Amino acid sequence: MNKRLSALYDKIPPGVGVIDVGTDHGYLPAALAASGYPGRIFASDIRIEPLHAAERTAARAGVSERIEFLLCDGLALCPPDAVDTIVIAGMGGDTIVKILDEAEFCMDSRYLLILQPMTKPEVLRYWLAYNEFEILSESLVQETGGLYQILTARFGGNTKLCDAELFVGKASLTENLDLYRLALEQLEARLFKALGGMQGREDFSPRLRLYREVEKQVKELRKSV
């Protein structure tokens, strides 16, 4: 597995069961099965081709009988009583929100959510905070030029975030502060570029004010870490 998948794997505790939503090639479920994960293991995908690829991965690893494959949209076929860990990784934050929003059973403190948005992390964090999920921890993984954010969350808490923290998370919850500083630098560069393109445009006025406020908060966060 690559560094991103290895980081996800390390966050999965022994438990009743785990589901990997959008499993793609199924490397994560196969690794869990091969390592002796004690609970049930589910791999789901909305498309049949990735699910077949996951089945082939499991067969090569000799763990086909340990993994249950589900062809469905998000968590639609996930049996709620058979899992206590939900992994949703490798898709946009808005897509992760849609999956969670359509699976109301997730709003229960028995489920640990392990989430890795490829884009729009601010949408995901806003949804979690608004819907009373506590963000338990954050980590960053740097690989092949990309910086990947991994969140763990559980229903029944209160996570307060400023606008800038919606994009990068809270420093106090982040495991690697060096990469957190890098994430702040990258966000500040994105904001600077975006603000440059908005100057003098009245139609961008509300967004311009928001971006300026986020930029100010990013500068404050950089000073504090």
SVG drawing of the C-alpha trace seen along z (x, -y; Angstrom):
<svg xmlns="http://www.w3.org/2000/svg" viewBox="-31 -48 39 66">
<polyline fill="none" stroke="black" stroke-width="0.4" points="0.0,0.0 1.1,-3.6 1.6,-6.1 -1.9,-7.4 -3.5,-3.9 -1.0,-2.9 -2.0,-6.0 -5.7,-5.0 -4.9,-1.4 -3.0,-2.5 -6.1,-4.4 -8.5,-1.4 -8.9,0.2 -9.9,3.8 -13.7,3.9 -17.0,5.4 -16.5,4.6 -15.2,2.1 -16.4,0.9 -14.2,-0.7 -16.5,-2.9 -15.3,-3.5 -12.8,-0.7 -11.4,-0.9 -8.7,1.9 -9.5,3.1 -6.0,2.8 -7.2,1.6 -9.7,4.5 -7.2,7.0 -4.5,5.7 -6.9,5.8 -7.9,9.4 -4.3,10.5 -3.3,8.9 -5.9,10.8 -8.5,8.0 -11.0,9.7 -14.3,8.2 -16.2,8.4 -14.7,6.6 -16.8,4.9 -15.6,3.4 -18.2,1.3 -18.1,-0.6 -20.7,-2.2 -19.2,-0.7 -18.8,3.0 -15.3,2.6 -13.5,1.4 -15.4,4.1 -14.1,6.8 -10.6,5.3 -11.0,5.5 -12.1,9.1 -9.0,10.0 -6.8,8.2 -8.4,10.3 -8.0,13.5 -4.3,12.8 -3.9,12.2 -5.8,15.4 -8.4,13.6 -11.5,13.7 -13.5,15.5 -12.8,12.7 -14.2,9.8 -17.8,9.1 -18.2,7.1 -21.1,4.6 -22.1,3.0 -23.9,-0.1 -23.9,-3.9 -22.0,-4.8 -23.3,-3.0 -26.7,-2.0 -26.1,1.7 -24.0,1.5 -25.5,3.5 -25.4,0.9 -25.0,3.6 -22.1,5.3 -19.6,2.4 -18.3,-0.2 -15.6,-1.7 -16.4,-3.5 -13.7,-4.5 -14.5,-6.9 -11.4,-8.0 -10.2,-9.2 -13.1,-11.3 -14.2,-14.9 -15.4,-16.3 -18.8,-17.1 -19.2,-13.5 -18.3,-12.2 -20.9,-14.6 -23.5,-13.2 -22.7,-9.6 -22.9,-10.4 -26.0,-12.6 -27.8,-9.7 -26.8,-7.2 -28.5,-8.5 -27.3,-5.5 -23.9,-7.1 -25.2,-9.7 -24.4,-7.4 -21.4,-7.6 -20.6,-3.9 -19.3,-4.6 -15.7,-5.8 -15.5,-7.7 -12.1,-7.8 -12.4,-10.3 -9.9,-11.4 -11.2,-14.1 -9.2,-14.6 -10.9,-18.0 -13.2,-20.4 -12.1,-19.5 -13.8,-22.7 -17.2,-21.3 -16.7,-18.1 -15.5,-19.9 -18.4,-22.3 -20.9,-19.5 -19.3,-17.5 -19.3,-20.5 -22.8,-21.6 -24.2,-18.0 -22.6,-17.6 -19.7,-15.3 -16.6,-15.7 -13.4,-15.7 -11.1,-13.5 -7.8,-13.8 -6.3,-15.0 -3.2,-13.9 -1.4,-14.8 0.4,-12.6 2.7,-13.9 3.1,-11.7 4.0,-12.2 3.7,-16.0 0.3,-15.9 -0.7,-16.6 -3.6,-14.4 -5.7,-15.2 -7.1,-12.4 -9.8,-13.1 -11.3,-10.8 -14.7,-11.8 -17.5,-10.5 -21.0,-11.7 -22.0,-13.5 -19.5,-16.3 -18.8,-19.9 -15.9,-21.0 -15.5,-24.7 -13.6,-25.8 -12.7,-29.2 -13.1,-29.7 -9.4,-29.0 -9.5,-25.8 -12.3,-24.5 -9.7,-24.2 -6.7,-22.8 -8.1,-21.6 -7.1,-22.6 -3.4,-22.6 -4.3,-21.1 -5.7,-18.0 -3.0,-17.6 -0.3,-14.9 2.3,-16.4 2.8,-20.2 5.5,-20.4 3.0,-19.3 0.3,-21.4 2.6,-24.5 3.0,-23.4 -0.8,-23.1 -1.1,-26.7 1.5,-27.9 -0.3,-26.2 -3.6,-27.6 -2.2,-31.1 -0.7,-30.8 -4.1,-29.7 -5.9,-32.6 -3.3,-35.1 -3.8,-33.9 -7.6,-33.9 -7.7,-37.4 -5.5,-38.7 -8.1,-37.5 -11.0,-39.2 -9.6,-42.7 -11.8,-45.3 -14.7,-42.9 -17.9,-44.0 -19.5,-40.7 -16.9,-39.0 -17.4,-41.4 -18.9,-39.0 -16.4,-36.2 -13.6,-38.8 -14.5,-39.8 -14.6,-36.1 -11.3,-35.3 -9.6,-38.3 -10.9,-37.2 -9.7,-33.6 -6.3,-35.0 -6.1,-37.0 -6.9,-33.9 -4.3,-31.9 -1.6,-34.4 -2.7,-34.3 -2.6,-30.5 0.9,-30.5 2.1,-32.7 0.7,-30.4 2.3,-27.2"/>
</svg>
